[in-house]
Amino acid sequence: MLPHVTAKIFAHLAILKQSIHRRKEGPTVSQYESQFEEKFYNERREKLKLIAALGQKSGLTAAEAIYPNHFRFSPQDIDVPTVHRQYGHATAGQLEADKPHIAIAGRLIAIRLQGKAGFAQLLQGGESLQIYVRKDNVGDDAFDLYKLLDLGDHVGVEGVLFRTRTNELTVQVQKLTFLAKAMLPLPDKYSGLGDIELRYRRRYLDLFTDTGDQPETPTNPGAPSSTGGSIVGQGGVPSADTPTELSSRPESKRSADAAERPASRYPEASASGLIDSPQKTGALAPEEVALTRLPARSVFVKRAAILRAIRSFFDTRGYLEVETPMLHTIAGGAAARPFSTHHNALDIPLSLRIAPELYLKRLVVGGLDRVYEINRNFRNEGVSTQHNPEFTMLEFYQAYANYHDLIDLTEELITYVANEVNGTTLTTFNDTVIDLSQWTKLSMREAIIKFWPAGAAPPPRVEDFSDRKALLGAVTRLYKHIEEIARPLVTAIADNLPELDSDAPVPALLQHRRNAIKWASTTFELGLQLEANVVPLGKLIAELFEFLGESIGPNLIQPTIIYDFPLAVSPLSKVKPNEPDWVERFEFYIGGFEVGNAFSELNDPDDQLRRFEAQLEDRKRGDDEAMAEVDEDYVRALGYGLPPTAGEGIGIDRLTMSLTGSRSIRDGISPE
């Protein structure tokens, strides 16, 4: 490692140690992050005292004046989105004649005062509505209250709808009610919460300030914004009356996740022949892009719509929604490390659920032929843009079916959910248009052959997957090919590595070098394991597929079903009748990563017991994701007879990523 790089690393470590030391000393007494914030907070306290005094003049107590316990909307089911739906097309003349009266509340995201009148923007339900406060209409005390309002405050207004001279739908306020004050400063109106980690930690703030990322090139400079009545203003084009918004982003801002993600899967490596060039079909033209990233609120709203659509799909097909235990005495149903806890009353160790599979299949044994559960799982593993220690999954099981039936059902499900949520099967992920109605199906062996880099030809033959020596020869060719590509990248880095700035993104060339070395290391390790004859051949085949499919090529972007998996990585799947080393299992991929996993369920109790025991042996050899204990009760349940059954698990968070274009699994997760 270069000396100046080493020095910077040690400097960062020293800062980290100081931070940890301060945490060990205990929490700080102050609730403020800076002197400015403390001063700001105290100024707002003084305003609250003035607001309390105004309220007392109207007969309210101080508590009623500054923190009232309710506000009545009128009509009862009204909200800002409903106002726009009902009156968005009404003309000024119609509004003048009808004088529709409403009472509505929300958060102030913009405010302007001009003499004895003022305009403001009220945010509620994800959309904004302009209000007009005039001293002659509300009275002296209410107008004094208006002058004490700040960005972020919650207020309620009563009044009639009208259109301004610039045709902006507006509430002419007749009564103004203070509801709550924002005591802390809101983010800068142009950058919002620029720190991606801060966005995730303070999701409560992100939800009402984030407006998404705009494309660098406008879709049509003269057209209204596609965001409609969202935070950036109803109709997309602010009127002359509209004050400056709290948070609008005129320039595209690349998220931290995007910075971590290699552009175009390392074009230099592709040009060098390390991977085949991706097909150009499906690339999104600039004029087709509305938002490069949806606002945080929109992602959450769509996630809820996804869950509703899934429930509707299964409920109408005779499935029963159930709930199974979250605390397990034996962690099973998946290859993963669990979180551990302890039951004090019973004095027994427990694990948080890594999968509900074994409990759901017990229900099928009990006669519930079609069941599903939308559940929270916990796996004590790494964190990335595609992985989170806690996540939501859909699992469903159908008696008297096999994995072929679920392949058809999966295509139908994803198509249905896409249409229900987005109104189309087309979605955009990483600037690529994906058609969720067009599916590719390949066996794992076919996929490895198809994804094999041209520079490492010839690819393995189908019969090579049962011959350790033949597969070793193919992997050796792959390693040599990647090594040839990596060597000039390493040389280029040594000659041209710039001084690293701790705040700057990693140079692209350095990223290519890291990946080339990683890929070479992976293939070299695969070769060693094949030669050593210790790790089961099936497990190495699965690792080879993951490497080719997910690491070095854009091979699994469009909806793809990969079926027929090695027995060695499928302890709960039924063996194929004519191939004892392969099982009836499939996974499906969208956007380059796995979204779902399914198989024909193993229902032979003797075979299941042998596989559980094999898992124990794997754990003794160092596989910390293998089961630590045989689930004897599950084997006993199979002894009462599990009918032919197929089951599937689908990651809700990853599906949400696919349908919303989110760059990180954390984009759809609540505050952390």
C-alpha positions as CSV (number, residue, x, y, z in Angstrom):
1,M,0.0,0.0,0.0
2,L,1.3,3.5,-0.8
3,P,2.7,5.5,2.2
4,H,0.4,8.5,1.8
5,V,-2.7,6.2,1.6
6,T,-1.6,4.3,4.7
7,A,-1.2,7.6,6.6
8,K,-4.7,8.7,5.7
9,I,-6.1,5.4,6.9
10,F,-4.4,5.7,10.2
11,A,-5.6,9.3,10.6
12,H,-9.2,8.1,10.0
13,L,-8.7,5.3,12.5
14,A,-7.5,7.8,15.1
15,I,-10.7,9.9,14.6
16,L,-12.8,6.8,14.9
17,K,-11.1,5.7,18.2
18,Q,-11.8,9.2,19.6
19,S,-15.4,9.0,18.7
20,I,-15.8,5.5,20.3
21,H,-14.0,6.8,23.4
22,R,-16.4,9.7,23.7
23,R,-19.4,7.3,23.4
24,K,-18.0,5.1,26.3
25,E,-17.8,8.2,28.5
26,G,-21.6,8.4,28.3
27,P,-24.2,10.5,26.5
28,T,-23.8,14.2,26.3
29,V,-26.2,16.4,28.3
30,S,-27.0,18.8,25.5
31,Q,-29.8,18.0,23.1
32,Y,-28.3,20.3,20.4
33,E,-25.8,19.5,17.7
34,S,-24.4,23.0,17.6
35,Q,-24.5,26.4,19.3
36,F,-26.5,27.7,16.3
37,E,-29.1,25.0,16.9
38,E,-29.3,25.8,20.6
39,K,-29.8,29.5,19.8
40,F,-32.4,28.7,17.1
41,Y,-34.3,26.5,19.6
42,N,-34.3,29.2,22.3
43,E,-35.6,31.8,19.7
44,R,-38.5,29.4,18.9
45,R,-39.2,29.0,22.6
46,E,-39.7,32.8,22.9
47,K,-42.1,32.7,19.9
48,L,-44.1,30.0,21.7
49,K,-44.5,32.3,24.7
50,L,-45.9,35.0,22.4
51,I,-48.2,32.5,20.8
52,A,-49.4,31.4,24.2
53,A,-50.1,35.0,25.2
54,L,-52.2,35.5,22.0
55,G,-54.1,32.3,22.8
56,Q,-54.8,33.5,26.4
57,K,-56.4,36.6,25.0
58,S,-58.9,34.3,23.2
59,G,-59.6,32.4,26.4
60,L,-57.3,29.5,25.9
61,T,-54.8,28.1,28.4
62,A,-51.1,28.2,27.5
63,A,-51.2,24.4,26.7
64,E,-54.3,24.8,24.5
65,A,-52.7,27.7,22.6
66,I,-49.3,26.1,21.8
67,Y,-50.0,22.4,21.8
68,P,-53.8,21.8,21.1
69,N,-54.9,18.2,21.1
70,H,-57.0,18.2,17.8
71,F,-58.1,19.9,14.7
72,R,-61.4,19.1,12.9
73,F,-61.1,18.8,9.1
74,S,-64.2,19.8,7.2
75,P,-65.7,18.1,5.2
76,Q,-64.6,15.2,7.4
77,D,-62.9,13.2,4.7
78,I,-61.1,16.1,3.1
79,D,-57.3,16.4,2.6
80,V,-55.0,18.3,0.3
81,P,-54.9,15.6,-2.4
82,T,-58.7,15.5,-2.3
83,V,-58.9,19.2,-2.6
84,H,-56.8,19.1,-5.8
85,R,-58.9,16.2,-7.2
86,Q,-62.2,17.9,-6.5
87,Y,-61.4,21.5,-7.3
88,G,-58.2,21.3,-9.5
89,H,-60.2,21.9,-12.7
90,A,-62.7,24.4,-11.3
91,T,-62.4,27.8,-12.8
92,A,-62.2,31.1,-10.9
93,G,-65.8,31.8,-11.8
94,Q,-67.0,28.5,-10.5
95,L,-65.2,28.9,-7.2
96,E,-66.5,32.4,-6.9
97,A,-70.0,31.2,-7.4
98,D,-69.8,28.1,-5.1
99,K,-67.5,29.4,-2.5
100,P,-66.5,25.9,-1.3
101,H,-65.6,26.1,2.4
102,I,-62.9,23.8,3.9
103,A,-61.0,23.4,7.1
104,I,-57.6,21.7,6.6
105,A,-54.3,21.4,8.4
106,G,-50.7,20.7,7.5
107,R,-47.1,21.8,7.7
108,L,-45.8,25.1,6.4
109,I,-43.2,24.5,3.8
110,A,-43.1,28.1,2.5
111,I,-44.2,31.4,3.9
112,R,-44.1,35.0,2.8
113,L,-45.4,38.2,4.4
114,Q,-46.2,41.4,2.6
115,G,-47.6,44.2,4.7
116,K,-51.1,43.2,5.9
117,A,-51.3,40.0,3.9
118,G,-49.2,36.9,3.2
119,F,-49.1,33.7,1.2
120,A,-47.9,30.3,2.4
121,Q,-47.7,26.7,1.2
122,L,-49.4,24.0,3.4
123,L,-48.0,20.4,3.0
124,Q,-50.3,17.6,3.9
125,G,-50.8,14.1,2.4
126,G,-47.7,14.5,0.3
127,E,-49.1,17.5,-1.7
128,S,-49.1,21.2,-1.1
129,L,-51.8,23.8,-1.2
130,Q,-51.5,27.6,-1.1
131,I,-53.1,29.6,1.6
132,Y,-53.7,33.4,1.6
133,V,-53.9,35.2,5.0
134,R,-55.2,38.7,5.0
135,K,-55.4,40.8,8.2
136,D,-58.9,42.2,7.4
137,N,-60.2,38.6,7.0
138,V,-58.7,36.9,10.1
139,G,-58.4,39.8,12.6
140,D,-55.5,41.4,14.4
141,D,-54.7,38.6,16.8
142,A,-54.7,35.9,14.1
143,F,-52.5,38.0,11.9
144,D,-50.1,38.6,14.7
145,L,-50.1,34.8,15.0
146,Y,-49.3,34.5,11.3
147,K,-46.3,36.7,11.8
148,L,-44.9,34.4,14.5
149,L,-45.1,31.3,12.2
150,D,-41.9,29.6,10.8
151,L,-41.1,27.0,8.2
152,G,-42.1,23.6,9.5
153,D,-44.8,24.8,11.8
154,H,-48.2,22.9,11.8
155,V,-51.3,25.1,11.4
156,G,-55.0,24.6,10.7
157,V,-56.9,26.9,8.4
158,E,-60.6,27.5,7.6
159,G,-61.7,29.4,4.6
160,V,-63.0,29.4,1.0
161,L,-61.2,28.3,-2.1
162,F,-60.5,30.8,-4.9
163,R,-58.0,31.3,-7.7
164,T,-55.4,34.1,-7.6
165,R,-54.6,36.3,-10.5
166,T,-52.0,33.7,-11.6
167,N,-54.7,31.0,-11.4
168,E,-53.3,29.2,-8.4
169,L,-55.8,27.3,-6.3
170,T,-55.7,28.9,-2.9
171,V,-57.5,28.9,0.5
172,Q,-58.6,32.4,1.5
173,V,-58.2,32.0,5.3
174,Q,-60.9,33.1,7.6
175,K,-59.6,31.4,10.7
176,L,-56.1,30.4,11.6
177,T,-55.2,27.9,14.3
178,F,-51.7,27.2,15.6
179,L,-51.1,23.4,16.1
180,A,-47.3,22.8,16.7
181,K,-44.0,24.6,16.2
182,A,-40.9,23.3,14.5
183,M,-38.2,23.9,17.1
184,L,-35.3,22.9,15.0
185,P,-34.1,24.3,11.6
186,L,-35.2,22.5,8.5
187,P,-32.7,21.3,5.8
188,D,-31.4,23.7,3.2
189,K,-34.2,24.1,0.5
190,Y,-31.9,23.2,-2.4
191,S,-30.0,20.2,-1.0
192,G,-32.4,18.8,1.5
193,L,-30.7,16.0,3.5
194,G,-27.7,15.6,1.4
195,D,-26.0,13.0,3.6
196,I,-27.5,9.6,2.6
197,E,-26.9,8.1,6.0
198,L,-28.6,11.1,7.7
199,R,-31.6,10.5,5.4
200,Y,-31.9,6.9,6.6
201,R,-31.4,7.8,10.3
202,R,-33.8,10.7,10.2
203,R,-36.4,9.3,8.0
204,Y,-39.1,11.5,9.7
205,L,-37.4,14.5,8.3
206,D,-36.6,13.0,4.9
207,L,-40.2,12.0,4.3
208,F,-41.4,15.6,4.1
209,T,-38.3,17.4,2.7
210,D,-37.2,14.9,0.0
211,T,-38.4,15.6,-3.5
212,G,-36.4,13.0,-5.3
213,D,-33.6,13.5,-7.8
214,Q,-34.3,15.4,-10.9
215,P,-32.6,14.5,-14.2
216,E,-29.8,16.7,-15.4
217,T,-31.5,17.4,-18.7
218,P,-35.2,18.5,-18.3
219,T,-37.7,16.3,-20.0
220,N,-39.3,19.3,-21.6
221,P,-38.1,22.7,-20.5
222,G,-41.4,24.4,-21.4
223,A,-43.7,21.8,-19.8
224,P,-45.1,21.7,-16.3
225,S,-43.2,19.5,-13.8
226,S,-44.3,15.9,-13.7
227,T,-44.5,16.0,-10.0
228,G,-48.0,17.5,-10.1
229,G,-49.2,18.7,-6.7
230,S,-46.3,17.3,-4.7
231,I,-44.0,19.2,-2.5
232,V,-42.6,21.3,-5.3
233,G,-46.0,23.0,-5.9
234,Q,-49.4,22.1,-7.3
235,G,-49.4,21.9,-11.1
236,G,-45.6,21.9,-11.1
237,V,-45.3,25.6,-12.1
238,P,-45.3,27.9,-9.0
239,S,-47.4,31.0,-9.5
240,A,-46.2,34.5,-8.8
241,D,-48.1,34.2,-5.5
242,T,-46.2,31.0,-4.5
243,P,-43.4,31.6,-2.0
244,T,-40.1,29.8,-2.3
245,E,-40.4,26.1,-1.5
246,L,-38.8,24.5,1.5
247,S,-37.0,21.8,-0.5
248,S,-36.6,21.7,-4.2
249,R,-33.7,20.2,-6.1
250,P,-33.1,21.9,-9.5
251,E,-30.0,19.9,-10.1
252,S,-29.5,16.1,-10.1
253,K,-27.7,14.9,-7.1
254,R,-26.1,11.5,-7.1
255,S,-26.9,9.5,-4.0
256,A,-24.2,7.7,-2.0
257,D,-25.5,4.4,-3.1
258,A,-25.1,5.5,-6.7
259,A,-21.5,6.6,-6.0
260,E,-20.8,3.1,-4.6
261,R,-22.3,1.4,-7.7
262,P,-19.9,0.9,-10.7
263,A,-21.0,2.8,-13.7
264,S,-22.1,0.5,-16.5
265,R,-20.5,-2.5,-14.8
266,Y,-17.0,-1.2,-15.4
267,P,-16.9,-0.2,-19.0
268,E,-13.1,-0.5,-19.3
269,A,-13.3,-4.1,-18.2
270,S,-16.1,-4.8,-20.7
271,A,-14.1,-3.1,-23.4
272,S,-11.1,-5.3,-22.5
273,G,-13.1,-8.5,-22.9
274,L,-13.5,-9.4,-19.3
275,I,-17.2,-9.4,-19.7
276,D,-19.4,-9.3,-22.7
277,S,-20.9,-5.9,-23.5
278,P,-24.5,-5.5,-22.3
279,Q,-27.3,-5.3,-24.8
280,K,-28.3,-1.8,-25.5
281,T,-32.0,-2.5,-25.6
282,G,-33.8,-1.2,-22.6
283,A,-31.5,1.8,-22.0
284,L,-33.6,4.7,-20.9
285,A,-33.4,7.7,-23.2
286,P,-32.9,11.1,-21.4
287,E,-36.2,12.5,-22.5
288,E,-38.0,9.5,-20.9
289,V,-36.7,10.1,-17.4
290,A,-39.1,12.0,-15.1
291,L,-37.2,11.5,-11.8
292,T,-33.9,9.7,-11.3
293,R,-35.0,8.9,-7.8
294,L,-38.5,8.9,-6.3
295,P,-39.2,11.1,-3.2
296,A,-38.9,9.1,0.0
297,R,-42.7,9.5,0.7
298,S,-43.5,8.1,-2.8
299,V,-41.5,4.9,-2.1
300,F,-43.3,4.3,1.2
301,V,-46.7,4.8,-0.5
302,K,-45.8,2.4,-3.3
303,R,-44.5,-0.1,-0.8
304,A,-47.9,-0.1,1.0
305,A,-49.6,-0.5,-2.4
306,I,-47.4,-3.5,-3.2
307,L,-48.4,-5.2,0.1
308,R,-52.1,-4.5,-0.7
309,A,-51.8,-6.0,-4.2
310,I,-50.0,-9.1,-2.9
311,R,-52.8,-9.7,-0.3
312,S,-55.4,-9.2,-3.0
313,F,-53.7,-11.6,-5.3
314,F,-53.5,-14.4,-2.8
315,D,-56.8,-13.8,-1.0
316,T,-58.7,-14.2,-4.3
317,R,-56.9,-17.5,-5.0
318,G,-58.0,-19.2,-1.8
319,Y,-54.8,-18.6,0.3
320,L,-55.1,-18.0,4.0
321,E,-53.0,-15.3,5.6
322,V,-51.4,-16.6,8.8
323,E,-48.8,-15.5,11.4
324,T,-46.1,-17.8,12.7
325,P,-43.7,-17.4,15.7
326,M,-40.9,-14.8,15.5
327,L,-38.9,-16.3,18.4
328,H,-37.5,-19.8,17.5
329,T,-35.8,-22.4,19.7
330,I,-34.0,-23.7,16.5
331,A,-33.1,-21.3,13.7
332,G,-34.1,-23.0,10.5
333,G,-35.7,-22.6,7.1
334,A,-32.7,-20.7,5.6
335,A,-28.9,-20.7,5.5
336,A,-28.2,-17.7,7.6
337,R,-26.7,-16.6,10.9
338,P,-29.4,-15.7,13.5
339,F,-29.7,-13.0,16.1
340,S,-29.7,-14.6,19.6
341,T,-31.7,-13.6,22.6
342,H,-32.7,-15.2,25.9
343,H,-36.2,-15.9,27.5
344,N,-35.8,-14.9,31.1
345,A,-38.9,-16.6,32.5
346,L,-38.2,-19.9,30.8
347,D,-34.4,-19.5,31.0
348,I,-33.9,-20.8,27.5
349,P,-31.9,-19.3,24.5
350,L,-33.9,-18.2,21.5
351,S,-33.2,-17.0,18.0
352,L,-35.0,-14.3,16.1
353,R,-36.7,-15.8,13.0
354,I,-34.5,-16.2,9.9
355,A,-37.4,-17.7,7.9
356,P,-40.9,-18.9,8.7
357,E,-40.7,-21.8,6.3
358,L,-40.7,-24.8,8.7
359,Y,-43.7,-23.4,10.6
360,L,-45.7,-22.7,7.5
361,K,-45.2,-26.2,6.3
362,R,-46.4,-27.5,9.6
363,L,-49.6,-25.8,8.8
364,V,-49.9,-27.5,5.5
365,V,-49.4,-30.8,7.3
366,G,-52.3,-29.7,9.5
367,G,-54.6,-29.3,6.5
368,L,-54.2,-25.7,5.5
369,D,-53.5,-26.3,1.8
370,R,-52.8,-22.8,0.8
371,V,-51.1,-20.4,3.2
372,Y,-49.1,-17.2,3.0
373,E,-47.4,-14.9,5.5
374,I,-45.9,-11.4,5.1
375,N,-43.3,-11.5,7.8
376,R,-40.3,-9.8,9.3
377,N,-37.1,-11.8,9.3
378,F,-33.7,-11.1,11.0
379,R,-30.3,-12.3,9.8
380,N,-27.1,-11.4,11.5
381,E,-25.2,-10.8,8.3
382,G,-23.6,-8.0,6.2
383,V,-25.2,-4.7,5.1
384,S,-25.2,-3.5,1.5
385,T,-27.5,-1.7,-0.9
386,Q,-29.2,-5.1,-1.4
387,H,-29.0,-6.5,2.2
388,N,-30.4,-5.4,5.5
389,P,-30.2,-7.3,8.8
390,E,-34.0,-7.1,9.2
391,F,-36.2,-7.3,6.2
392,T,-39.8,-8.2,5.1
393,M,-40.6,-11.4,3.1
394,L,-43.6,-13.0,1.6
395,E,-43.7,-16.7,1.9
396,F,-46.5,-18.9,0.5
397,Y,-47.1,-22.6,0.2
398,Q,-49.5,-24.6,-2.0
399,A,-50.3,-28.2,-1.5
400,Y,-50.6,-30.6,-4.4
401,A,-48.3,-28.4,-6.6
402,N,-44.7,-28.4,-7.7
403,Y,-42.1,-25.8,-8.7
404,H,-43.3,-25.7,-12.3
405,D,-46.7,-24.5,-10.9
406,L,-45.0,-21.8,-8.9
407,I,-43.0,-20.6,-11.9
408,D,-46.2,-19.8,-13.7
409,L,-47.7,-18.3,-10.5
410,T,-44.7,-16.1,-9.9
411,E,-44.9,-14.6,-13.4
412,E,-48.6,-13.9,-12.9
413,L,-48.0,-12.4,-9.4
414,I,-45.2,-10.0,-10.4
415,T,-47.1,-8.9,-13.5
416,Y,-50.3,-8.3,-11.4
417,V,-48.5,-6.3,-8.7
418,A,-46.7,-4.2,-11.2
419,N,-49.9,-3.3,-13.0
420,E,-51.7,-2.6,-9.7
421,V,-48.9,-0.4,-8.3
422,N,-47.5,1.4,-11.4
423,G,-50.3,0.8,-14.0
424,T,-47.7,-0.9,-16.3
425,T,-45.3,-3.8,-16.4
426,L,-42.5,-1.4,-17.4
427,T,-40.2,-0.1,-14.6
428,T,-36.9,1.7,-14.6
429,F,-34.0,0.5,-12.5
430,N,-30.5,1.9,-12.7
431,D,-31.5,3.8,-15.8
432,T,-32.6,0.7,-17.6
433,V,-36.2,-0.1,-18.6
434,I,-37.3,-3.5,-17.3
435,D,-40.4,-5.3,-18.7
436,L,-41.9,-7.4,-16.0
437,S,-44.1,-9.2,-18.5
438,Q,-41.2,-10.7,-20.4
439,W,-39.4,-13.6,-18.6
440,T,-36.4,-15.7,-19.5
441,K,-36.0,-19.2,-18.1
442,L,-32.7,-21.0,-17.8
443,S,-31.5,-23.9,-15.8
444,M,-28.5,-23.1,-13.6
445,R,-26.2,-25.1,-15.9
446,E,-27.6,-23.4,-19.0
447,A,-27.1,-20.0,-17.4
448,I,-23.4,-20.7,-16.5
449,I,-22.8,-21.7,-20.1
450,K,-24.6,-18.7,-21.5
451,F,-22.9,-16.2,-19.2
452,W,-19.4,-17.6,-19.7
453,P,-17.1,-14.8,-20.9
454,A,-16.0,-15.1,-24.6
455,G,-12.4,-14.6,-23.6
456,A,-12.4,-17.7,-21.4
457,A,-13.9,-20.0,-24.1
458,P,-14.8,-22.7,-24.4
459,P,-17.5,-22.7,-21.7
460,P,-18.1,-25.9,-19.7
461,R,-20.4,-28.6,-21.3
462,V,-23.5,-29.9,-19.5
463,E,-21.7,-33.1,-18.7
464,D,-18.8,-31.2,-17.1
465,F,-21.0,-30.3,-14.1
466,S,-20.8,-33.9,-12.8
467,D,-17.1,-34.1,-13.4
468,R,-14.9,-32.3,-10.9
469,K,-11.8,-32.5,-13.1
470,A,-13.5,-31.1,-16.2
471,L,-15.1,-28.2,-14.3
472,L,-11.7,-27.4,-12.7
473,G,-10.3,-27.0,-16.3
474,A,-13.0,-24.6,-17.2
475,V,-12.6,-22.5,-14.0
476,T,-8.8,-22.4,-14.6
477,R,-9.4,-20.9,-18.0
478,L,-11.7,-18.4,-16.5
479,Y,-9.1,-17.4,-13.8
480,K,-6.4,-17.0,-16.4
481,H,-8.6,-14.8,-18.5
482,I,-9.5,-12.5,-15.6
483,E,-5.8,-12.4,-14.5
484,E,-4.8,-11.2,-18.0
485,I,-7.3,-8.3,-17.6
486,A,-6.3,-7.5,-14.1
487,R,-2.6,-7.2,-14.7
488,P,-2.6,-4.0,-16.8
489,L,-5.2,-2.4,-14.4
490,V,-2.8,-3.1,-11.5
491,T,0.1,-1.5,-13.4
492,A,-2.0,1.5,-14.4
493,I,-3.0,2.1,-10.7
494,A,0.7,1.9,-9.6
495,D,1.6,4.6,-12.2
496,N,-1.4,6.9,-12.0
497,L,-2.9,6.7,-8.5
498,P,-3.9,10.3,-7.5
499,E,-3.7,11.7,-4.0
500,L,-6.8,10.4,-2.2
501,D,-9.2,13.0,-0.7
502,S,-11.3,11.5,2.2
503,D,-14.4,13.3,0.8
504,A,-13.8,12.3,-2.8
505,P,-15.3,9.2,-4.5
506,V,-12.9,6.4,-5.2
507,P,-11.4,6.9,-8.6
508,A,-13.0,4.7,-11.3
509,L,-9.7,3.1,-12.3
510,L,-9.0,2.1,-8.7
511,Q,-12.5,0.6,-8.5
512,H,-11.9,-1.4,-11.6
513,R,-8.6,-2.7,-10.2
514,R,-10.3,-3.7,-6.9
515,N,-13.0,-5.7,-8.8
516,A,-10.6,-7.3,-11.1
517,I,-8.5,-8.5,-8.2
518,K,-11.6,-9.6,-6.4
519,W,-12.8,-11.6,-9.4
520,A,-9.4,-13.2,-9.9
521,S,-9.3,-14.2,-6.2
522,T,-12.8,-15.7,-6.4
523,T,-12.0,-17.8,-9.4
524,F,-8.7,-18.9,-8.0
525,E,-10.4,-19.9,-4.7
526,L,-13.0,-21.9,-6.7
527,G,-10.2,-23.7,-8.5
528,L,-8.5,-24.6,-5.2
529,Q,-11.7,-25.9,-3.7
530,L,-12.4,-28.0,-6.8
531,E,-8.9,-29.5,-6.6
532,A,-9.0,-30.1,-2.9
533,N,-12.2,-32.2,-3.2
534,V,-13.5,-31.1,0.3
535,V,-16.4,-28.7,-0.5
536,P,-19.3,-30.5,-2.3
537,L,-19.2,-30.0,-6.1
538,G,-22.8,-28.7,-6.1
539,K,-21.9,-25.9,-3.7
540,L,-19.1,-24.8,-6.0
541,I,-21.3,-24.9,-9.0
542,A,-23.8,-22.6,-7.2
543,E,-20.9,-20.2,-6.3
544,L,-19.7,-20.2,-9.9
545,F,-23.3,-19.3,-11.1
546,E,-23.5,-16.4,-8.6
547,F,-20.1,-15.1,-9.7
548,L,-21.0,-15.1,-13.4
549,G,-24.6,-14.0,-13.0
550,E,-24.4,-11.3,-10.3
551,S,-20.7,-10.1,-10.2
552,I,-19.1,-9.6,-13.6
553,G,-22.0,-9.1,-16.0
554,P,-25.4,-7.5,-16.4
555,N,-26.9,-10.9,-17.1
556,L,-29.9,-10.9,-14.8
557,I,-31.3,-7.4,-15.3
558,Q,-34.5,-8.4,-17.1
559,P,-36.8,-10.8,-15.3
560,T,-35.1,-14.2,-15.3
561,I,-35.9,-17.5,-13.7
562,I,-33.0,-19.8,-12.9
563,Y,-34.2,-23.4,-12.1
564,D,-32.7,-26.8,-11.1
565,F,-30.2,-26.2,-8.3
566,P,-27.6,-28.5,-6.8
567,L,-28.7,-30.6,-3.9
568,A,-25.7,-29.4,-1.8
569,V,-27.2,-25.9,-1.4
570,S,-30.9,-27.0,-1.2
571,P,-31.4,-29.0,2.1
572,L,-35.2,-28.5,2.0
573,S,-35.9,-29.1,-1.7
574,K,-37.2,-32.3,-3.4
575,V,-34.7,-34.2,-5.6
576,K,-35.3,-34.4,-9.3
577,P,-36.5,-37.9,-10.2
578,N,-33.7,-38.7,-12.7
579,E,-30.9,-36.5,-11.3
580,P,-30.1,-37.3,-7.6
581,D,-27.6,-34.4,-7.3
582,W,-30.1,-31.8,-8.5
583,V,-33.3,-30.5,-7.0
584,E,-36.6,-29.0,-8.1
585,R,-35.8,-25.4,-7.2
586,F,-35.8,-22.0,-8.9
587,E,-34.9,-18.4,-8.1
588,F,-36.0,-15.3,-10.0
589,Y,-34.0,-12.2,-10.6
590,I,-34.9,-8.6,-11.5
591,G,-32.5,-5.7,-11.9
592,G,-29.4,-7.9,-11.3
593,F,-30.3,-9.5,-8.0
594,E,-32.3,-12.3,-6.5
595,V,-35.9,-11.4,-5.6
596,G,-37.5,-14.8,-4.9
597,N,-36.6,-18.4,-4.1
598,A,-38.9,-21.4,-4.5
599,F,-38.9,-25.2,-4.7
600,S,-40.9,-28.4,-4.6
601,E,-40.8,-29.2,-0.9
602,L,-39.1,-32.3,0.5
603,N,-41.7,-34.4,2.3
604,D,-39.8,-37.6,3.0
605,P,-39.0,-37.5,6.8
606,D,-36.1,-39.9,6.5
607,D,-34.4,-37.9,3.7
608,Q,-35.1,-34.7,5.6
609,L,-33.4,-36.1,8.7
610,R,-30.3,-37.1,6.7
611,R,-30.1,-33.6,5.2
612,F,-30.4,-31.9,8.6
613,E,-27.6,-34.2,9.9
614,A,-25.5,-33.2,6.8
615,Q,-26.0,-29.6,7.8
616,L,-24.5,-30.3,11.2
617,E,-21.4,-31.8,9.5
618,D,-21.2,-28.7,7.3
619,R,-21.3,-26.6,10.5
620,K,-18.4,-28.6,12.0
621,R,-16.4,-27.8,8.9
622,G,-16.8,-24.1,9.5
623,D,-20.1,-23.2,7.7
624,D,-21.6,-20.8,10.3
625,E,-24.8,-20.5,8.2
626,A,-25.6,-24.2,8.4
627,M,-28.2,-25.4,11.0
628,A,-26.7,-25.8,14.5
629,E,-29.3,-28.3,15.6
630,V,-31.7,-30.8,14.1
631,D,-35.3,-29.7,14.2
632,E,-36.7,-33.0,15.4
633,D,-40.2,-31.7,15.8
634,Y,-40.3,-30.7,12.1
635,V,-39.1,-34.1,11.1
636,R,-41.9,-35.6,13.3
637,A,-44.4,-33.3,11.6
638,L,-43.4,-34.7,8.2
639,G,-43.9,-38.2,9.7
640,Y,-47.6,-37.4,9.8
641,G,-47.6,-36.8,6.1
642,L,-46.9,-33.6,4.1
643,P,-48.7,-33.7,0.7
644,P,-46.8,-32.8,-2.4
645,T,-46.2,-29.1,-1.8
646,A,-44.5,-26.2,-3.4
647,G,-43.4,-23.1,-1.5
648,E,-41.8,-19.7,-2.3
649,G,-40.2,-16.7,-0.5
650,I,-40.1,-13.3,-2.1
651,G,-38.2,-10.3,-0.7
652,I,-40.7,-7.4,-0.3
653,D,-37.9,-4.8,0.1
654,R,-36.1,-6.0,-3.1
655,L,-39.4,-6.1,-5.0
656,T,-40.0,-2.6,-3.8
657,M,-36.6,-1.5,-5.2
658,S,-37.5,-3.0,-8.6
659,L,-40.9,-1.3,-8.8
660,T,-39.8,2.1,-7.5
661,G,-36.3,2.3,-9.0
662,S,-34.8,2.7,-5.5
663,R,-31.0,2.3,-5.4
664,S,-30.9,0.9,-1.9
665,I,-32.9,-1.6,0.1
666,R,-33.0,0.9,2.9
667,D,-35.0,3.4,0.8
668,G,-38.2,1.6,1.8
669,I,-37.3,1.0,5.4
670,S,-38.6,3.2,8.3
671,P,-36.2,5.1,10.6
672,E,-33.2,3.1,11.8
